[in-house]
Structure formats: structure tokens, C-alpha cells
Amino acid sequence: MNIYYWLPFVGKVGTIAAVVNSAISLQKYSKNNYQVTIINAVGEWSEHLDLFEKNNIKVITLNNSKIFKKLPRLGFFFSRLTYFYIFFSCFFRLKKLLHNNPPDIFVAHLITSLPLILNFFYSFQTKMVLKTSGLPKFTWIRKYLWKIVLKKIYFVTAATQGTITHLEKNKVVNKGKIFILNDAMLNCKKIQKLKFENLSNSFLEKDNFILGVGRLTKQKNFALLIESFVEIIKKFNNLKLAILGEGEDREDLNKLIQKNNLNNKVYLLGHQKNIFKFLKNCKCFIQSSLWEDPGFVTIEAGYCNTPVISSDCDHGPKELLLDGKAGFLFESNNKRDLLNAFENFMNSSKNEIYKKAIFLKKNSKLFSMYSHYSQFNHILKFMKTKYIHEEQIEKRMKKLKI
């Protein structure tokens, strides 16, 4: 079975690692029963070519664009311009590819509007799959468009039950076509090596810092974390705060740090290739997000046995932390509640924290590469059986002239 993955990305997002692991897991655990191909839309996957070759994953480059490298990546407005460029520069190239070399399955992850529109208006010998990335936000226009284009979709996957409920509530796709598919976030062998690398930052030591990870955007709500940290160090003065990630809010966060005289306490360390050495050595990981689905770093923290304090935002954190059984929850965007959760964490016994960490690790393992492969393989087999059964019924009805 040939499977194409479509994921044109602009910035450093967690979905990239999830897709790479997904492709490798299908290729590896199926014993080559699946042939996975990554579509390199405008050269965004060029840095990963050696890894793909090593794992027998094919790559089709539609447009190795020099323009793409010069386009802006940060900010809502400018990143949307880049998305439009990808859409229009790849429209006819992707259409030609799907006509001339159609895969059995086409999995759309990001900038899904292009393959979904092509699939609706043209007849390809391929089955289109929508892999939702995060919680879809439905304006009335988007809801109307999804209802139209998803009529021809093979199936839709979501990372959490909350997202499935959201899709069903908005009635954008038939319930029988929606499945939970946990992202392939954990490459367990790789993590075991990475987490034991030494911290290169001399000002960070084991258990002397709180960790925040994510793109520096409104969604991650790092301003709340920094403002809360002002209160935290009044009682726990030895602690520091390290935030990993890049984004359009960097300048505003820097101003907030300076305003509160936290230059020697709070560090914006930018994008880090290896976050696991930070997760292994931090006091705890705090997720301050306004929304997540499901929350990739929480999963990674859980696998590293790192205590997690998280907002109860929609839709992933409460599921991952089992309503507080596997971590410490606070009311989303509530500074006082975050401080209470942190105080609760600091006052908890080692045994209480350990029990929560064990629950979270068990939950996190559902996002391993093998678990992802098993789920995906099961869905494909189920849909194939269902498709054949429905086709047989249709043929019988025609014979009976019903």
C-alpha cells in the first residue's frame, strides 16, 4: 500500500516530529507492507532527506523553491502570506501528481485546504485522509466549507476525544468516519539517548529550574508563566525559569522580563533540538497554554518522568493528566490558581509526585511510535473491510434493481 504524507510547514512545530515518527513507524513495523512517501512541497523537508533515505522513505519534491527560504515565518499575517504562496505554487503540481501517480492513501496534515479542495473538485484514484492538527476552530464559513469538502473524505483522525466530540457537535463529517489516532510523538530509543546529554547552560542545574516549552505565541501564554514566576521566587528564590522556543512574542516577553527585573532568573533559550535533557533535569514542567490538542511536550515530559503542572485548557491536558490523577491542574489563564497548583506541587511528598508521574508515563506510552502504527494499521484495515462491504451491498442492490 502506497501512502503519501502532506505536511508543508513554516515554523518549528511539534507536528514535524510526529509526522517523521509516523512515517518511520509505518515503514518499519509493517515490514515494508506500506511504502511511505513524504511530499516535499517547497523544500521544507530538505534538511531531513538523509533520515528519510536511511529509513526507506521516499520523497517527492514538487517545487524546491528559493523564494520559500526568504519568506517570513513569524506572525499571524506574514505566516499566512507564506501559506498562500505554498497553496498557489503547489496547486497544479499536486494536481498533476495525484492524476499521474496516485497513492492508495493520501494523508493531509497541514495546509489541508489544498488537497481537500483538489479532492472535492477532481476524481483521483486515491483515498484522502484528514489528520487534524490541533483543535479546528469553526467560523461559519470554515464550517460550511468543511461540510462540503469532507463529503469525499475517506476518514478523519483526531488526537483526543475532546476533538472528536467537537467535530461531531459541529456535524462537519459523518461520525462513522472519525477515529482517534494518537500522534507518534515518542521515539523511545532516541529519547533514552537524548535525555542523558549534559546541559550546556552553566546557569541551569538539576532541579534548580522550572521549564516552559513551545512557540512564543499567544496560545502558549508564557506571559502568565513569567508573571506567576515573579510570585514564585518570593518564596523559592533559588529557582530559575527556562523557556524553550521561538515566535513572534519574543520581544514582548523580553520586555516583561526586564520590567520585572528577572534578567538573571528567566531565560528565553530559543528553539532547542534536544528538549529531553531539559525535561530530565528540571524541577517541573509547566504548561500555561490557552489551548492544546493534545499537548506534545506534556507527553514527552510524562515519558521522562517529569512532574507536570498544566492549565485545564481545551482539549488535551485534562485527558493526559487524567483530571489531575497524573499531574497538577490549574484553571486556564488564572494566575492565582497556577500559584496554588505550584504550591501544592512543592508541598507534595516524593511518593505523591512519583505516583502521578507513573500514571502520566503510562498515558504517554500511548503516543509511542509502535502504538501509533498499531492504531493507524487497525483503522486502515477497518476502513478497507467497511469499504469492500459497502461496495458489495451496492452491487447487490444494483442487481436487484433497488
Order of alpha helices (4+ residues) and beta strands (2+ residues): beta-alpha-beta-alpha-beta-alpha-alpha-beta-alpha-beta-alpha-beta-alpha-beta-alpha-beta-alpha-beta-alpha-beta-alpha-beta-beta-alpha-beta-beta-alpha-beta-alpha-alpha-alpha
